[in-house]
Amino acid sequence: MAALRRLHLARRSPDERSALAGEAAADAAEADLLVRATDTETGADAAADPEKGGRPDRAGRHPKAPAEDHTPTPDDPQAAAFFDCDNTILRGAAMFYLGVGLYRRRFFTRRDVARFVWQQAWFRLHGSEDPAHIADAQDTALGLVAGKRTAELEQICEEIFEEVIADKVWPGTRALVQMHLDAGQRVWLVTAAPQEIARIIARRLGMTGALATVAETADGEYTGRLVGGLLHGPAKAAAVQALARREQLDLGRCAAFSDSANDIPMLSLVGHPYVVNPDTSLRRHARAHGWRVRDFRTGRKAARIGLPAAAGLGVAAGATAAGLAIHRRRRTA
């Protein structure tokens, strides 16, 4: 099965795969908008978004945006803002927290963890993005959820947000999100993480919706395949372009925010690109092109190279944490 899938993917160019992933993400995002609109009319969405403006800080106030930021034009129907997730909105990776949460709930086995950690360690050591190896890792990750009920994963994602993710949001980036919301603009999360966790993060922050990786389902269960592919790098740009066409946005009047050089294609699409907590390559690119830089980390952390944002590394981190937990249990048993 994996070999056939790799052969099928190999027949498509990288641009074709990115376009497919982008269209799939835009389709899912618009479908979710319809569901949310229905829930709002019936009052079913009140618990998820009680203030219609996102989550305030612990003192009950929304954080203020940093000085000297681009001021969005109020109520501009053709403007929107697009935010990366890992290390941009969240401290760390959404898939890290999801991976740990799934392991703790016995969603996958120790053998699954060991295989995935080995594959990701190979990527980290060799720095390779060979399509065959990426396909192997993708097959392993998708195999963890194949046959599982979508409703079960969605419920787990809700629990994980409340348990862990809510406290991992960067206040500075949260303020930038709120600045665009207060201007009456649509605000989108754009991430390689699964749409299930991305939608919840977006809702909890009062955002319009999420463009994310879409897993194929049938009869309420995951098939172990993706619709289009991972929403990573150029695929994010393709998703933003697809959504802009559908929502009649003028990308020259839009803003985008990211920490990673992998998102340069998305940042280059908009008239107001920002880099947030950037990795070394993106910081260098931003300086060369005069892009605004916002770093909400401490001085010591900001001096380090940012965490890689390559698709799947968040899962690897979660799997590694689970593997360490297994090791500790064995030593204390």
C-alpha positions as CSV (number, residue, x, y, z in Angstrom):
1,M,0.0,0.0,0.0
2,A,2.8,2.5,1.0
3,A,4.7,1.7,-2.2
4,L,1.6,2.2,-4.4
5,R,1.0,5.5,-2.6
6,R,4.5,6.7,-3.2
7,L,4.2,5.8,-6.9
8,H,1.0,7.7,-7.1
9,L,2.5,10.8,-5.5
10,A,5.6,10.6,-7.6
11,R,3.5,11.0,-10.7
12,R,2.5,14.4,-9.5
13,S,4.8,17.4,-9.5
14,P,5.5,19.3,-6.2
15,D,3.4,22.2,-7.5
16,E,0.5,19.8,-8.2
17,R,0.7,18.3,-4.8
18,S,0.8,21.7,-3.2
19,A,-2.2,22.8,-5.2
20,L,-4.2,19.7,-4.2
21,A,-3.4,20.2,-0.5
22,G,-4.3,23.9,-0.7
23,E,-7.6,23.2,-2.4
24,A,-8.4,20.5,0.1
25,A,-7.7,22.9,3.0
26,A,-9.8,25.6,1.5
27,D,-12.7,23.2,0.9
28,A,-12.5,22.0,4.5
29,A,-12.3,25.6,5.9
30,E,-15.3,26.7,3.9
31,A,-17.3,23.7,5.0
32,D,-16.5,24.4,8.6
33,L,-17.6,28.0,8.1
34,L,-21.1,26.7,7.1
35,V,-21.2,24.5,10.1
36,R,-20.2,27.3,12.4
37,A,-22.8,29.6,10.8
38,T,-25.5,27.0,11.5
39,D,-24.3,26.5,15.1
40,T,-24.3,30.2,15.7
41,E,-27.9,30.5,14.4
42,T,-29.0,27.7,16.8
43,G,-26.9,28.8,19.7
44,A,-24.8,25.7,19.7
45,D,-21.6,27.6,19.3
46,A,-22.0,29.7,22.3
47,A,-19.9,27.5,24.6
48,A,-17.0,27.4,22.2
49,D,-16.9,31.1,21.5
50,P,-18.8,32.9,24.3
51,E,-17.3,36.3,23.7
52,K,-17.1,36.2,19.9
53,G,-13.7,37.8,20.3
54,G,-11.4,35.1,21.4
55,R,-9.8,34.2,24.8
56,P,-8.7,37.1,27.1
57,D,-5.7,36.8,29.4
58,R,-5.9,35.6,33.0
59,A,-6.8,39.1,34.2
60,G,-9.8,39.1,31.9
61,R,-8.3,41.6,29.4
62,H,-7.3,41.2,25.8
63,P,-3.5,41.8,25.4
64,K,-2.5,44.9,23.5
65,A,-0.7,44.7,20.2
66,P,3.0,45.8,20.1
67,A,3.7,49.3,19.1
68,E,4.6,50.2,15.5
69,D,2.6,47.4,14.0
70,H,0.7,47.7,10.7
71,T,-2.8,49.0,11.6
72,P,-5.4,47.1,9.7
73,T,-8.0,49.1,7.8
74,P,-11.3,48.8,9.7
75,D,-14.0,46.7,8.1
76,D,-12.1,46.2,4.8
77,P,-14.0,43.3,3.1
78,Q,-11.0,42.4,0.9
79,A,-8.5,42.2,3.7
80,A,-7.7,39.3,6.0
81,A,-4.8,38.0,8.2
82,F,-3.2,34.6,8.1
83,F,-1.3,33.2,11.1
84,D,1.0,30.2,11.2
85,C,0.6,28.1,14.4
86,D,3.7,26.4,15.7
87,N,6.1,28.9,17.4
88,T,4.1,31.8,15.9
89,I,0.8,31.5,17.9
90,L,1.9,28.6,20.2
91,R,5.0,28.1,22.2
92,G,6.0,24.8,20.6
93,A,4.1,22.6,18.2
94,A,0.4,21.7,18.2
95,M,1.3,18.2,17.0
96,F,3.7,17.8,20.0
97,Y,0.8,18.3,22.4
98,L,-1.6,16.3,20.3
99,G,0.9,13.4,20.1
100,V,1.5,13.2,23.8
101,G,-2.3,13.5,24.5
102,L,-3.0,10.7,22.1
103,Y,-0.4,8.4,23.6
104,R,-1.7,9.0,27.1
105,R,-5.1,8.0,25.9
106,R,-3.7,4.8,24.4
107,F,-4.5,6.0,20.9
108,F,-1.4,4.2,19.6
109,T,1.2,1.6,20.8
110,R,4.8,1.7,21.9
111,R,5.8,0.0,18.7
112,D,4.1,2.8,16.7
113,V,6.0,5.4,18.8
114,A,9.4,3.6,18.3
115,R,9.0,3.4,14.5
116,F,8.0,7.0,14.1
117,V,10.8,8.3,16.4
118,W,13.4,6.3,14.4
119,Q,12.1,7.8,11.1
120,Q,12.1,11.3,12.4
121,A,15.6,10.9,13.9
122,W,16.8,9.8,10.5
123,F,15.4,13.0,9.0
124,R,17.0,15.2,11.7
125,L,20.4,13.6,11.2
126,H,20.5,13.6,7.4
127,G,18.4,16.7,6.7
128,S,16.8,15.0,3.8
129,E,13.4,15.7,2.2
130,D,13.5,12.8,-0.1
131,P,9.9,12.1,-1.2
132,A,10.1,8.4,-0.6
133,H,11.3,8.8,3.0
134,I,8.7,11.5,3.6
135,A,6.0,9.2,2.3
136,D,7.2,6.5,4.6
137,A,6.9,8.8,7.7
138,Q,3.5,10.1,6.5
139,D,2.2,6.5,6.1
140,T,3.4,5.7,9.6
141,A,1.7,8.8,11.1
142,L,-1.5,8.2,9.2
143,G,-1.5,4.5,10.2
144,L,-1.8,5.6,13.8
145,V,-5.3,7.0,13.2
146,A,-6.5,4.7,10.4
147,G,-9.8,3.1,11.4
148,K,-10.3,5.4,14.4
149,R,-13.5,7.4,14.7
150,T,-13.3,11.0,13.8
151,A,-15.6,12.0,16.6
152,E,-13.2,10.4,19.1
153,L,-10.2,12.4,17.8
154,E,-12.2,15.6,17.8
155,Q,-13.2,15.1,21.4
156,I,-9.6,14.4,22.4
157,C,-8.5,17.5,20.6
158,E,-11.0,19.5,22.7
159,E,-9.6,18.0,25.9
160,I,-6.0,18.6,24.9
161,F,-6.7,22.3,24.2
162,E,-8.2,22.8,27.6
163,E,-5.5,20.8,29.4
164,V,-2.4,22.1,27.7
165,I,-2.6,24.3,24.6
166,A,-4.6,27.2,26.0
167,D,-1.7,28.1,28.2
168,K,0.9,27.9,25.4
169,V,-0.4,30.9,23.3
170,W,2.1,33.7,22.9
171,P,0.3,36.8,24.4
172,G,2.1,39.1,21.8
173,T,0.8,37.1,18.9
174,R,-2.6,36.8,20.5
175,A,-2.7,40.5,20.6
176,L,-1.9,40.7,16.9
177,V,-4.8,38.3,16.2
178,Q,-7.1,40.5,18.3
179,M,-6.0,43.6,16.5
180,H,-7.2,42.2,13.2
181,L,-10.4,40.9,14.7
182,D,-11.1,44.3,16.3
183,A,-10.7,45.8,12.8
184,G,-13.5,43.6,11.6
185,Q,-11.2,41.5,9.4
186,R,-11.3,37.8,8.8
187,V,-8.4,36.0,10.6
188,W,-7.2,32.5,9.5
189,L,-4.9,29.9,11.1
190,V,-2.7,28.3,8.5
191,T,-0.9,25.1,9.7
192,A,0.4,21.7,8.7
193,A,-1.3,20.3,11.8
194,P,-4.5,18.3,11.3
195,Q,-7.7,20.3,10.7
196,E,-9.2,18.7,13.9
197,I,-6.8,20.4,16.3
198,A,-6.4,23.5,14.0
199,R,-10.2,24.2,14.0
200,I,-10.3,24.1,17.8
201,I,-7.3,26.5,18.2
202,A,-8.9,28.9,15.8
203,R,-12.3,28.8,17.5
204,R,-10.9,29.3,20.9
205,L,-9.0,32.4,19.7
206,G,-12.1,33.8,18.0
207,M,-10.5,33.4,14.6
208,T,-12.6,33.0,11.4
209,G,-11.3,29.5,10.7
210,A,-8.4,27.3,9.9
211,L,-6.5,26.1,6.8
212,A,-4.9,22.8,7.8
213,T,-3.9,19.3,6.7
214,V,-7.0,17.3,5.8
215,A,-7.2,13.6,6.6
216,E,-9.5,11.5,4.4
217,T,-12.5,9.9,6.2
218,A,-15.2,7.4,5.3
219,D,-18.3,6.5,7.3
220,G,-17.0,8.5,10.3
221,E,-13.5,6.8,10.3
222,Y,-10.1,7.8,9.1
223,T,-8.9,5.9,6.1
224,G,-5.2,6.5,6.7
225,R,-4.8,8.8,3.7
226,L,-4.6,12.5,3.3
227,V,-6.8,14.6,1.0
228,G,-4.2,16.4,-1.2
229,G,-1.2,16.1,1.1
230,L,0.5,17.9,4.0
231,L,-0.3,21.6,4.2
232,H,3.4,22.6,4.4
233,G,5.6,25.2,2.7
234,P,4.2,26.0,-0.8
235,A,1.0,24.2,0.0
236,K,0.2,26.8,2.6
237,A,0.6,29.5,-0.1
238,A,-1.7,27.5,-2.4
239,A,-4.3,27.3,0.4
240,V,-4.2,31.0,1.0
241,Q,-4.5,31.7,-2.7
242,A,-7.5,29.3,-3.0
243,L,-9.3,30.8,-0.1
244,A,-8.6,34.3,-1.4
245,R,-10.3,33.5,-4.7
246,R,-13.3,32.1,-2.9
247,E,-13.6,34.9,-0.3
248,Q,-12.7,37.6,-2.9
249,L,-9.7,38.8,-0.9
250,D,-7.1,41.2,-2.2
251,L,-3.9,39.6,-1.0
252,G,-2.1,42.9,-1.4
253,R,-4.2,44.2,1.5
254,C,-3.8,41.2,3.6
255,A,-1.2,40.3,6.3
256,A,0.5,37.1,7.2
257,F,2.6,36.0,10.2
258,S,5.1,33.1,10.6
259,D,8.2,32.0,12.4
260,S,9.7,29.7,9.7
261,A,11.6,30.2,6.4
262,N,9.4,27.3,5.1
263,D,6.5,29.9,5.0
264,I,8.3,32.4,2.8
265,P,6.0,31.5,-0.1
266,M,2.9,32.4,2.1
267,L,4.5,35.5,3.5
268,S,5.5,36.7,0.0
269,L,1.9,36.6,-1.2
270,V,0.6,39.4,1.0
271,G,1.1,43.1,1.2
272,H,1.9,43.0,5.0
273,P,4.3,40.1,5.8
274,Y,5.4,39.7,9.5
275,V,7.9,37.3,10.9
276,V,7.3,36.3,14.5
277,N,9.9,34.5,16.7
278,P,11.8,33.8,13.5
279,D,14.3,31.1,12.8
280,T,17.7,32.2,11.5
281,S,16.9,31.9,7.8
282,L,13.7,33.8,8.0
283,R,15.2,36.5,10.1
284,R,17.9,37.0,7.5
285,H,15.3,37.0,4.7
286,A,13.2,39.5,6.6
287,R,16.1,41.9,7.1
288,A,16.9,41.7,3.4
289,H,13.4,42.5,2.3
290,G,12.4,45.0,5.0
291,W,9.7,42.8,6.6
292,R,8.6,43.6,10.2
293,V,10.1,41.3,12.9
294,R,8.3,40.6,16.2
295,D,10.1,38.4,18.8
296,F,8.1,37.5,21.9
297,R,10.7,35.1,23.3
298,T,13.1,35.9,26.1
299,G,16.5,37.3,25.0
300,R,18.2,34.0,25.6
301,K,15.7,32.0,23.6
302,A,15.6,34.5,20.8
303,A,19.3,34.2,20.3
304,R,19.0,30.5,19.5
305,I,18.0,29.0,16.2
306,G,14.2,28.6,16.0
307,L,12.7,25.2,16.1
308,P,12.4,23.6,12.6
309,A,8.9,23.9,11.2
310,A,9.2,21.1,8.8
311,A,6.0,19.0,8.6
312,G,6.0,16.1,11.0
313,L,8.6,17.4,13.4
314,G,5.8,18.3,15.9
315,V,4.6,14.7,15.7
316,A,8.1,13.5,16.2
317,A,8.5,15.6,19.3
318,G,5.3,14.2,20.7
319,A,6.4,10.7,19.9
320,T,9.8,11.3,21.5
321,A,8.2,12.6,24.7
322,A,6.0,9.5,24.8
323,G,9.0,7.3,24.2
324,L,10.8,9.0,27.1
325,A,7.8,8.4,29.3
326,I,7.9,4.7,28.4
327,H,11.6,4.5,29.3
328,R,11.0,6.2,32.7
329,R,8.1,3.7,33.5
330,R,10.4,0.8,32.7
331,R,13.1,2.1,35.0
332,T,10.7,2.6,37.8
333,A,8.8,-0.7,37.3
